[in-house]
Amino acid sequence: MTNLHYDVVVVGSGPGGLAAAISARQNGAEKVLIIERDIELGGILLQCIHNGFGVEVFKEDLPGPSYAQRFIQQVHDLKIDTLLDSMVLETTPDRRLFITNRKLGIREIKAGALVFAMGCRERTRAQIRLPGSRPAGVYTAGTAQRWVNVEGYMPGKRFVILGSGDIGMIMARRLTFEGAKVERVLEIMPYLSGLTRNYVQCLQDFDIPLQLNHTVKRIIGNNRVEAIEAAAVDEQRRIIPGSEEIIPCDTLLLSVGLIPENELSRQAGVRIDPVTAGAFVDSRFHTSVPGIFSAGNVVHVYDLVDWVTQAGLAAGKGAALFAQGKLAVSDKVVRTQAGENVRYIVPHTFDPNLLAEEAIPLQMRVKQPIEAPVWVEAVCNGKSVTRKALPYARPGEMVTLNLKPDVVDSFRESGTLTVNITER
Ligand SMILES: Cc1cc2nc3c(=O)[nH]c(=O)nc-3n(C[C@H](O)[C@H](O)[C@H](O)COP(=O)(O)OP(=O)(O)OC[C@H]3O[C@@H](n4cnc5c(N)ncnc54)[C@H](O)[C@@H]3O)c2cc1C
């Protein structure tokens, strides 16, 4: 590797990073580099061999690796440089990166603009403080996914899954295909945390029971998991005495949430939103540090990979414009604010001048499910700006409200836009 200065450097080659790199190149950045710690491009998609990807972007229902391959091919066609098997160890606010790999040792790379696309990691047993002995056989659902789909290794024969996240439900089906018995899925909340489509296609279709308001009280086993003690919980998520039940199993999978990987962002001084655990961003996914952009699950956990791709395209365009000194800086800014029953909104701000040129998607999640028709309504200065109707709102399913250029007159000045999601 001779080139140590790039117009745009992208960290991570999942769908967010691939889209950002492609978009940066297509928007005028000449020298673009993707740095990936794994030995191939594609990120988590490579272990997602089930279908369901690309319905929005390609209007096709593709398996994860096929979806990734379409972007990997474009990366090669556009002659974007890649550094695989290479870990970014450190980044600075002035966009210097320190990377390491076996061939180069440690190198410093300077970026005109930087896109963080490191994705997220799974919450582990330690993070949810699961009591009991510490035998083998307790894994995150994503680890099991990698073993079964990539390494060809079955982690057990009889499973209990804690958490109704999408990866856990997808693995319940996958393990059933491979001949395992999935006893049940336990969810501590009174509602599903993943997509309804995954509940129907992965649990219902295979008669795998889901128990809401239930958790694992204790793991039992010395060398290997022998059983778990399940229990019902009350509204405060406290175990209800007398509800305990021993479920024999040899493996417990955890699907209890994802954490955006923002250690590098923090080092670079990027301001992090405590609700999303991702960066504060504007509609181009520009963070609080000039020239540093953030895209994909590292910003907030998406429910569909297609949205990750769209975020990557926007971030890559912003990064290319910044690197060329063409990113317009506006003196006006509209802040988005999570209103009634909204947990968070991304982006956190947008430039009203940009809205005159292009629609701005506001993406959010609700705090509490509403199993009845709802309004998703954006309000500015006490006036309704736009609203849309949905048949229901659930925490596991992201809500998108598109701000279209025809509402730009509502934002001639800086201000705050609040979104509420309420029953119709
Ligand atoms: C374990 C797991 C399993 C999942 N399974 C499914 C599924 O079955 N179906 C589904 O729809 N969605 C699934 N998802 C969600 C899926 O991850 C996202 O929708 C999508 O892949 C996010 O894209 P991304 O580009 O933001 O991140 P990722 O695809 O996670 O890509 C991030 C990339 O950044 C790299 N990286 C991170 N840090 C560094 C560093 N310091 N230096 C260099 N490279 C770095 C990583 O190696 C990775 O390749 C899963 C997520 C996880 C974490």
Ligand as a Chemical Component Dictionary entry (heavy atoms), coordinates in Angstrom:
data_LIG
# 
_chem_comp.id                   LIG 
_chem_comp.type                 NON-POLYMER 
_chem_comp.pdbx_formal_charge   0 
_chem_comp.three_letter_code    LIG 
# 
loop_
_chem_comp_atom.comp_id 
_chem_comp_atom.atom_id 
_chem_comp_atom.alt_atom_id 
_chem_comp_atom.type_symbol 
_chem_comp_atom.charge 
_chem_comp_atom.model_Cartn_x 
_chem_comp_atom.model_Cartn_y 
_chem_comp_atom.model_Cartn_z 
_chem_comp_atom.pdbx_ordinal 
LIG C1  C1  C 0 -24.714 -10.582 14.682 1  
LIG C2  C2  C 0 -25.719 -9.886  13.799 2  
LIG C3  C3  C 0 -26.578 -10.661 13.014 3  
LIG C4  C4  C 0 -27.525 -10.037 12.206 4  
LIG N1  N1  N 0 -28.372 -10.823 11.491 5  
LIG C5  C5  C 0 -29.324 -10.199 10.741 6  
LIG C6  C6  C 0 -30.233 -10.980 9.989  7  
LIG O1  O1  O 0 -30.230 -12.202 10.051 8  
LIG N2  N2  N 0 -31.153 -10.318 9.200  9  
LIG C7  C7  C 0 -31.193 -8.942  9.140  10 
LIG O2  O2  O 0 -32.032 -8.380  8.430  11 
LIG N3  N3  N 0 -30.338 -8.201  9.832  12 
LIG C8  C8  C 0 -29.417 -8.792  10.637 13 
LIG N4  N4  N 0 -28.576 -8.037  11.363 14 
LIG C9  C9  C 0 -28.684 -6.606  11.245 15 
LIG C10 C10 C 0 -27.641 -6.160  10.204 16 
LIG O3  O3  O 0 -26.409 -6.108  10.875 17 
LIG C11 C11 C 0 -27.814 -4.800  9.660  18 
LIG O4  O4  O 0 -29.078 -4.602  9.132  19 
LIG C12 C12 C 0 -26.770 -4.425  8.612  20 
LIG O5  O5  O 0 -25.825 -5.440  8.341  21 
LIG C13 C13 C 0 -26.070 -3.221  9.131  22 
LIG O6  O6  O 0 -25.153 -2.792  8.182  23 
LIG P1  P1  P 0 -23.921 -1.929  8.610  24 
LIG O7  O7  O 0 -23.171 -1.613  7.377  25 
LIG O8  O8  O 0 -24.363 -0.797  9.433  26 
LIG O9  O9  O 0 -23.060 -2.853  9.577  27 
LIG P2  P2  P 0 -22.393 -4.333  9.438  28 
LIG O10 O10 O 0 -23.025 -5.154  8.387  29 
LIG O11 O11 O 0 -22.382 -4.849  10.821 30 
LIG O12 O12 O 0 -20.919 -3.947  8.976  31 
LIG C14 C14 C 0 -19.985 -3.296  9.806  32 
LIG C15 C15 C 0 -18.597 -3.693  9.383  33 
LIG O13 O13 O 0 -17.636 -2.876  10.053 34 
LIG C16 C16 C 0 -16.499 -3.638  10.342 35 
LIG N5  N5  N 0 -15.753 -2.988  11.417 36 
LIG C17 C17 C 0 -16.211 -2.645  12.658 37 
LIG N6  N6  N 0 -15.242 -2.059  13.380 38 
LIG C18 C18 C 0 -14.150 -2.015  12.590 39 
LIG C19 C19 C 0 -12.831 -1.510  12.775 40 
LIG N7  N7  N 0 -12.429 -0.940  13.920 41 
LIG N8  N8  N 0 -11.927 -1.627  11.756 42 
LIG C20 C20 C 0 -12.312 -2.199  10.589 43 
LIG N9  N9  N 0 -13.552 -2.690  10.354 44 
LIG C21 C21 C 0 -14.456 -2.590  11.329 45 
LIG C22 C22 C 0 -17.100 -4.985  10.735 46 
LIG O14 O14 O 0 -16.156 -6.026  10.613 47 
LIG C23 C23 C 0 -18.261 -5.120  9.752  48 
LIG O15 O15 O 0 -17.886 -5.830  8.595  49 
LIG C24 C24 C 0 -27.615 -8.634  12.179 50 
LIG C25 C25 C 0 -26.750 -7.887  12.969 51 
LIG C26 C26 C 0 -25.824 -8.479  13.776 52 
LIG C27 C27 C 0 -24.904 -7.637  14.640 53 
# 
loop_
_chem_comp_bond.comp_id 
_chem_comp_bond.atom_id_1 
_chem_comp_bond.atom_id_2 
_chem_comp_bond.value_order 
_chem_comp_bond.pdbx_ordinal 
LIG C1  C2  SING 1  
LIG C2  C3  SING 2  
LIG C2  C26 DOUB 3  
LIG C3  C4  DOUB 4  
LIG C4  N1  SING 5  
LIG C4  C24 SING 6  
LIG N1  C5  DOUB 7  
LIG C5  C6  SING 8  
LIG C5  C8  SING 9  
LIG C6  O1  DOUB 10 
LIG C6  N2  SING 11 
LIG N2  C7  SING 12 
LIG C7  O2  DOUB 13 
LIG C7  N3  SING 14 
LIG N3  C8  DOUB 15 
LIG C8  N4  SING 16 
LIG N4  C9  SING 17 
LIG N4  C24 SING 18 
LIG C9  C10 SING 19 
LIG C10 O3  SING 20 
LIG C10 C11 SING 21 
LIG C11 O4  SING 22 
LIG C11 C12 SING 23 
LIG C12 O5  SING 24 
LIG C12 C13 SING 25 
LIG C13 O6  SING 26 
LIG O6  P1  SING 27 
LIG P1  O7  DOUB 28 
LIG P1  O8  SING 29 
LIG P1  O9  SING 30 
LIG O9  P2  SING 31 
LIG P2  O10 DOUB 32 
LIG P2  O11 SING 33 
LIG P2  O12 SING 34 
LIG O12 C14 SING 35 
LIG C14 C15 SING 36 
LIG C15 O13 SING 37 
LIG C15 C23 SING 38 
LIG O13 C16 SING 39 
LIG C16 N5  SING 40 
LIG C16 C22 SING 41 
LIG N5  C17 SING 42 
LIG N5  C21 SING 43 
LIG C17 N6  DOUB 44 
LIG N6  C18 SING 45 
LIG C18 C19 SING 46 
LIG C18 C21 DOUB 47 
LIG C19 N7  SING 48 
LIG C19 N8  DOUB 49 
LIG N8  C20 SING 50 
LIG C20 N9  DOUB 51 
LIG N9  C21 SING 52 
LIG C22 O14 SING 53 
LIG C22 C23 SING 54 
LIG C23 O15 SING 55 
LIG C24 C25 DOUB 56 
LIG C25 C26 SING 57 
LIG C26 C27 SING 58 
# 
